[in-house]
Amino acid sequence: MTAVKVRLTQGMPCWVSLMTSDHQGAMAFYGALLDWEFTPGPGHLGSYARASLHGAKVAGIGVTPPGSGHRVEWTTYFSVKDADQVSQRIRECGGTVAVGPLQAEGAGRLAIAADVSGAVFGLWQGEEHVGWEVVGEPGAPAWSELLTPDEPSAAAFYRTVFGPGAAEADAAQSLGDLPATGIRRSTGLREGPPRWRVHFAVTDADLTATQAVALGGAVLVGPHDTPSGRVARLADPQGGRFSVVQLPYDQP
């Protein structure tokens, strides 16, 4: 387990957030699956709840605006010192900024953007809320991975936007002793469009996949062994895609 008590270096993932069509249903699903509890968060974009694991903040769940046409999806947010400056660099590098930068009450400043391939990600300039407070513990975020058809171009984009130390092709950022992000070339239509895929740590990937189905979700790719641990790709009842990873070391 890695506890996070301070603002992370620019370009490091610091938060994950789900925008869903069924706020209560999503909280019920993830609460049962990952042992989360919820408290209200900033309401600048509608209903929003922060998920906590044993009292430590780990993720957020918000509501997709009615009629927006946005799919249910998890978004990885990256820590930045100045959301406005980084948003401008995103535009200069060929990306787009769809939302913000805007103030999330006293919690911080955010923007939602897309890279040159269309993969969506967020920026978070933490103030009262600096981001997640634990990673790598079962139920907490463990890894965010960019799937893209062009690894070198993606690595160059993020390196320019965030500066040295940003995600690299064939390399991984680390948070303490744990991996944090990586870039991998997508291998075909089965993996869908370019996107950041969120992984949550679990003690047993096979059991978690079974539980997800029992809670109304689906197994997209069954549990299988990888160099990073045993992984399963799942979907919640509203179609939000995520992965779970059974990390290859003893959990506390």
Secondary structure, 3 states (H helix, E strand, C coil): CEECCCCCCCCCEEEEEEEECCHHHHHHHHHHHHCCEEEECCCCCCCEEEEEECCEEEEEEEECCCCCCCCCEEEEEEECCCHHHHHHHHHHCCCEEEEEEEEECCCEEEEEEECCCCCEEEEEEECCCCCCCEECCCCCEEEEEEEECCHHHHHHHHHHHHCCCCCCECCEEEECCEEEEEEEECCCHHHCCCEEEEEEEECCHHHHHHHHHHCCCEEEEEEEEECCEEEEEEECCCCCEEEEEECCCCCC
